[in-house]
Amino acid sequence: MSRRYANLEAEIARKGVAKKDIAETLGVRLATVYDKLKGKYPFTLDEAFKMRNTYFPEFTLEYLFYTEE
């Protein structure tokens, strides 16, 4: 399975953002964050904005959540 959100994963790694912190920010379980990053479930628009505004304000949503079908 290819990585669904390669840019988002790369920026998470570059900034050293903990996935548990993302889960806390979004109000979901850690397992849910992993599932969403794998593409099992989509991120909601609200979740996308929260993640971008909290951790990656310098990037566009289009860049962070780009997916290649």
Secondary structure by P-SEA (a helix, b strand, c coil): cccccaaaaaaaaaacccaaaaaaaacccaaaaaaaaaccccccaaaaaaaaacccccccccccccccc
